[in-house]
């Protein structure tokens, strides 16, 4: 267990919640929650003894081991494909990374990364193996929602300097297009089957675009392509115009505002977790009032729909197969889920006055809805 925590600094984001969760988080029995709290909420360096201890406990934790045991054979396993599933191997690796697992921590992870690097189409996109509605027979192919997810985990787990990853990042930048909503990433057809996701060919894909933005945000600034702030604005625009436009299957209603755990698909958390990595959206000479307002509205919705009166997150939507984790049940507060949402709010700390001023009940509905959006009744946990 941790040492007594140093005195907490007053931070504006904590005032958005009815109770500051940091003391509870750092005393949690969940090693992953403590690791997130120490590194992302308390700014402890990785060399800090408490961080080192939390990392060791994450690796020894039975939950972590059970997730590592789910790692598939990338060469032959088609059942774990499906970019919108937390069982999809890149999503599983992102979850492990969110919990504190790092480069070199487990040979099974390193083997999977090696396998991912071996499958790349001639244009540089990483491929995955699986079936689709267009072809029940498994095939290798590079849908952008899969290729971007693979590239991100390779970057996260220390493979950014591999020439194959570099080629994928270059291809990612080259796949940008001028679309109906602005410059962003489209949904491109599967090269082997011709399958393409839903929506118009000239529309941007919200999921693919966020995956790419988050991947580039993990790189040093000198390695990022120019114009990322404008691309982030295209993503934010989808929220601003939700009353007039709805990207096919990507709505902004209750399901979008209620985080489904473990997080892997387009929702309020994914949007804010990504866009909060681009502070130029809300501060500095290039910030725009309409972007500040949109971010504030999104953050206010994330709090209203997911955080209880005690400042803690009790999951309200969960994927099956994670019932043994605090974020995979709906009965008691989850320290890990709370720490993850709090870390996003903290990045938006200087927007806190504007977030507090948002009346969530007065926000207009998404296209196809009616009336006004009203947050659900939230208990104390």
N, C-alpha and C positions, 0 to 999 in steps of 0.2 A: 504494500500500500504506500501511497505517496507521503512525503513529508508534509508538515503543516504548510499551507500555501501562503506565499507572500501577500501583503496587502494588495487588494485589487485596485486598479486604477479606475476612476470614473470614466466610462466611455458612453457616448451618446446612444449607441445601438442598443445597449442593455436596457436603457430606459424605454425602449419600444415594447418591452415585454413586462408583464405584470410582476415578474420575479426574475432577478438576475440568476441564471442557472450555473454560473461558472464554478462556484464552490461545490455545488452538487456534482458537477461534471468531473472535476479533478479528484473527487473522492469516490467516483464510481467504481464498481467492481468490473466494469468492462474495460479491458486494456486499450481497445481501439478508441473508445470515447476519451480516455485520458490522453492518449497520444494526440488526437485531433485537438483537444483543449490546450495542451501544452504547446504544440507547435503553431496552431493557427489562431488561438484566442489569447495566448499569453506570450507569444513570440519567443519561446525558449529555443535556443539553437540545438541542432542535433547532437552536439557534444555535451549538452546539459545532462547531468547524472539522472535526473528524473525522466528525461526523454529517452535516454538509453535504457533505463529500466522498463519504461512503458513499451518500448520497441521489443525488448526481449520477451516481455509478457505477451505481446501480440503474437509473436511467432510460436510461443508455447501454448497458446490458448486452443482449446478443443474446437472452438468455432472456426478459427483460422485454419486449423488442420483439416476440418471437414470441407472447407471451400477449396483448399489445395487438392484434396482428393477428388474433387469434381472436374479438375482440369482434363480436357479431352485430348485424344490423339488427333491433332489438326489434319493429319494426312488421310484419315479414314472415317472419322466420326461425323456423320451427317445429321444426327439427331439433335445435336446441340447448336445447329445453325439457327439463324433467325435474329436479325439485328435488334428487334424490339423486345427480346427476351433477356432477362438477367442471366440466363444460363449460357448465352452466346459467349464464347471464350473471351473476346476482348472486353465485354461487359463484366465478366467475372474477374478479369485481371484489374480492371478499373476499380472494382469494389475492394479487392485486396489492397490496392495502392491507397485507396481512401482510408483504409483501416490501419495503414502504417507499414505494409510490406514493401520492401525496397529491392533494388537491384542486387542480385546475388544471394538473396535470402533463402531461395529454395531451388533445387535442381530441376524440379518438375516445371517450374515457371520458366527457367532458362531454356529448357528443352522445347517448350511450346513457342517461345520467342524465336528460337533457331528455326523451327518448322515454318513459322509465319514468314520469315525472311526468305525462305526458299521458293515462295509462290508469288510471282509478280508478273503481271501481263506485260507485253512488249512496250507499252506506253509508260510503265512505271507504277501502276496502281497495284497494291497488294490484293491478292485473290483469296477467296474462301471457298470451301467445298460444301455443296449442299444441293437440296432440291428447291424447286419453286413451283408456283402455280402453272408456269409455262412449261415446265419439264420435271416430271416426277423422277427422272433418272438423275442421280447426283452428277454435278459438273463443277469444275473450277471456273470462277468468274469474279469480276470486280465491280459489283454495285458500289456506288460511292458511299452509301450508308455503312457498308461493310469495310470498304477499303480505308475510309477515314478513321473508323474505329480501330482497325489494326494499326494504322500509322500512329495514332495517339498512344497506344499502349507501348509500342516500340520506343517512342520518345520518352514516355514516362519511366520505362525500365532500362534506361541507359543505352539505347541503341540508336540514338539520334545521329551519331557520327558514322554509322555504317553507310557505305556508299549506296546501298539499296534503299535505306530509309531516306537518304538525301534525295535520291531520284523520285521517291514517292512524294516527298514534300514539294519538289519542283513541279511534279505532275499536278499536285493538288492546286498549286497557284495557277497553273495553266488551264485548269478546268473551270476557272471562273468565267462567268458569262454575264452579259447585260440582259436582264430579264424584266418581266412586267413590273416587278416590285423594286427593281434596282439591281445593282451589281451584287451577285451572290453565286451560290452553287446550285445547279439544277439537279434533277434526277436523270441520270443517264441509263440507257438500257444495258442489260446484262450482255456482255460480248458473245457468250456462247448460246444463250437461249433466246435472246431478244426481249426478255422480260424487263418491264420498266414499272416502277412504282406508280401509284395513283397521282392524278393531277395533270394539268396542262404541261406540255413540253416547254412552254415559254415562261412557266412559273418557277419561282425558287423553291427549294426544299428546305423547310425550317430545320429538320433534324440534321441533314447533311451539312448545312451551313454552320450550325452551332458546333458540330463535331470538328469541323475544320478550324473554326475560330479558336476553340479551346486547345486544339493541337498546336497552333501557331503561338498561342499565349504561353505555352510551356517552354518555348524556345527563348534564348537570349534575344534581346531586342535587335541586335545587329543581324540576326539570322531570319528575322521576320520579313515578309514581303511588305511593300508599301500599301497604304490604303486600307489597312485593317479596320480603322475606325469607321470608315464609310460602310464597310461590309457589316460591322456590328449594328450600324444604324438601320440597315435593311432588315435585320432580325428584329430589332425593336419596333420597326414600323408595323410588323404583323400585329402587335398588341394595340398600337395606336388606332389602326383602321379596322379593328375587329368587328365593328358594327356594319361595315360595308363589304369587307372581304373576309373569306375564310379559306386558307390554303387547304386543299382537299385532305380530309382526315385529321387535320391539325387545328382543332378548335381551341377556344379560350374560355370555356365554361367551367363548371364545377370540377370535372375530371382533370382539367388543366391546373386548376388552383389547388387541388388536393394531391399532395405528393404521394406517389405510389412507391413503396419501398421493396427492395433496394432500387435506388434511382438509376435509370438507364435510358429513359425515353423522354420525348418532348413534354415538358410541363414547366410550371412556374420556377421550380428549383433549377432545372437544367438551363433555362433562359438566364436566370440571375447568376447562377454559378459560372456561366460563361461570360456574360456581359460585364459582370463586376470585375473582371480581369482587365477591363479597358476603361480606366478612370477618366480618360479624355472625354468620355460620353457625358460626364457630369461636372467635371472641374477643368479649369484651365481655359485658354483663349478659344479653343474649338468647341467647347461645351455649348449645347443648345437648350433653351428652356423646355421645349417639347420633349426632349430626351430625358431631362431631369424629371419631368412630371411622369413620364411613362415608367421610368425605373422606380419612382416613389410609389406609384400605383401598384406595380407588380410586387414590390416588397411588402406593402401594406396587405395585399391579398395573401401573400405567403404566410404572414403572421396570423391573419384572421382565420384562415382555413386550416392551419396546421398546429398552432401553438396554443396550449391551454392557459388557464388563468394563473398557473404557477410558473409560467415561463418555460415549461417543458413540452416536448412533442410526444404525444401518444399517437402512434400511427393510425390513420383512418382508412388506409388502403394499402394492401400488401400483396406481393406475388406469392404464389404457393411454393413450398419447398424451403422456406426460410423461417419456419415456425420456431426453431430453437434459438433464433437471434432476437434481441430486443426490438429490432426494427421489422421483424416479421410477424408481429402479433399486435392486437388492437386493444389490449386490456390495461396495460400499465405504461408509464412514460419510458421512452427509450433514450438512454444517455447518448448513444451514437447518433441517432437521428437528430436529437437536440443540438449536439455539437456541430453537425454538418450544416444545419440551417443557420445556426448562430455565426458560423465562420463566414457565410455569405453576407449576413447582415453587417458583420464587422467591416467588411471591405467597403460597404456603403455608409460607413459611420457618419461622414460629413453630410449625407443626405437625410439624416435622421429627423430634423425638424420638418422637412417636406413629407417624409413618410408618415410621421405622426399626424400631419394635417389632412391626410387623405381620409375621406368618408367612404369606406368600402361599400356601404349600402347604397350610395348614390351613383356608383359606377354603372355605365350603360352595359347592356348585355352584349354577348357575342352575336354575330350574324346567325340567324336561325332560332335565336332564343326570344324570350319575351319578358317584359317587366324589368325590374332592377335586380342586380346581383346582391344577395343577402348572405353574409357569412353564416356558417352553421353555428349552432349553440355549442360552445366548448366548455367542458368541465375542467376541474382542477387536475385532471390526469386520468 
